[in-house]
Amino acid sequence: MDDEKLDDDPALDPAAMLALLQREQDEIPRRLARGIPWIMLAWGIAWFCGFGMLWLIDGARPAFATPLPVSVISFIVLLVGAIAVSAIIGTRAGRGIRSTREAAFTGTVYGVTGSAGFFAMYIFAIALSFNGMDPNLEPIFFPTAMGILVALMYLVAGAIWRAIPSIVMGGAILVVSLVAPFLGYPNHYLVFAIAGGGVFFGGAISTALYTRGGRDGTAVR
């Protein structure tokens, strides 16, 4: 009789235990992803409003124009704000989750690579100016180089962590960054604002649907 009770105990059912283990494994990436919609939203706002402010320097003349210092400072503040939001949410999401030394090493190198890439881009721009680059090309070079670097970071992240959405976003940002310069100054800022910001807004929506699916028990694929 006792053996029959043990056999009927769902807690000891191998299939049920396997299903529970699978749900726990699926919950970890969903838990890590729950903050991503807010990160994507922060970057969407930074691109949309930041590049929009840069476009307003000359894009709406003669009806309206913002002073150059106001637009540049606004752009920098928005970018710093997005970086801060990403750091805070990323740190909170990782609490309580044990990481392997290999994963920690990969994440650290990836983060340092991004910072080093932006610094190298800035130095490269200075070198181009030193060698006679037309100052009128600087407003086109900087956002385009930044967009290409961001796109490559998303593509590399997708390759490392096998994240298809990251690869899609990286590809979309790369297309935006390559198309925008052809529209010239200042309309390229408008492309970065609307299309580039739209990529991040789309990422926020799709990730929110993914994490919502994890909470109500239905996976959104």
Rosetta blueprint (number, residue, H / E / L):
1 M L
2 D H
3 D H
4 E H
5 K H
6 L H
7 D H
8 D H
9 D L
10 P H
11 A H
12 L H
13 D L
14 P H
15 A H
16 A H
17 M H
18 L H
19 A H
20 L H
21 L H
22 Q H
23 R H
24 E H
25 Q H
26 D H
27 E H
28 I H
29 P H
30 R H
31 R H
32 L H
33 A H
34 R L
35 G L
36 I H
37 P H
38 W H
39 I H
40 M H
41 L H
42 A H
43 W H
44 G H
45 I H
46 A H
47 W H
48 F H
49 C H
50 G H
51 F H
52 G H
53 M H
54 L H
55 W H
56 L L
57 I L
58 D L
59 G L
60 A L
61 R L
62 P L
63 A L
64 F L
65 A L
66 T L
67 P L
68 L H
69 P H
70 V H
71 S H
72 V H
73 I H
74 S H
75 F H
76 I H
77 V H
78 L H
79 L H
80 V H
81 G H
82 A H
83 I H
84 A H
85 V H
86 S H
87 A H
88 I H
89 I H
90 G H
91 T H
92 R H
93 A H
94 G L
95 R L
96 G L
97 I L
98 R L
99 S L
100 T L
101 R H
102 E H
103 A H
104 A H
105 F H
106 T H
107 G H
108 T H
109 V H
110 Y H
111 G H
112 V H
113 T H
114 G H
115 S H
116 A H
117 G H
118 F H
119 F H
120 A H
121 M H
122 Y H
123 I H
124 F H
125 A H
126 I H
127 A H
128 L H
129 S H
130 F H
131 N L
132 G L
133 M L
134 D L
135 P H
136 N H
137 L H
138 E H
139 P H
140 I H
141 F H
142 F H
143 P H
144 T H
145 A H
146 M H
147 G H
148 I H
149 L H
150 V H
151 A H
152 L H
153 M H
154 Y H
155 L H
156 V H
157 A H
158 G H
159 A H
160 I H
161 W H
162 R L
163 A L
164 I H
165 P H
166 S H
167 I H
168 V H
169 M H
170 G H
171 G H
172 A H
173 I H
174 L H
175 V H
176 V H
177 S H
178 L H
179 V H
180 A H
181 P H
182 F H
183 L H
184 G L
185 Y L
186 P L
187 N H
188 H H
189 Y H
190 L H
191 V H
192 F H
193 A H
194 I H
195 A H
196 G H
197 G H
198 G H
199 V H
200 F H
201 F H
202 G H
203 G H
204 A H
205 I H
206 S H
207 T H
208 A H
209 L H
210 Y H
211 T H
212 R H
213 G H
214 G H
215 R H
216 D H
217 G L
218 T L
219 A L
220 V L
221 R L
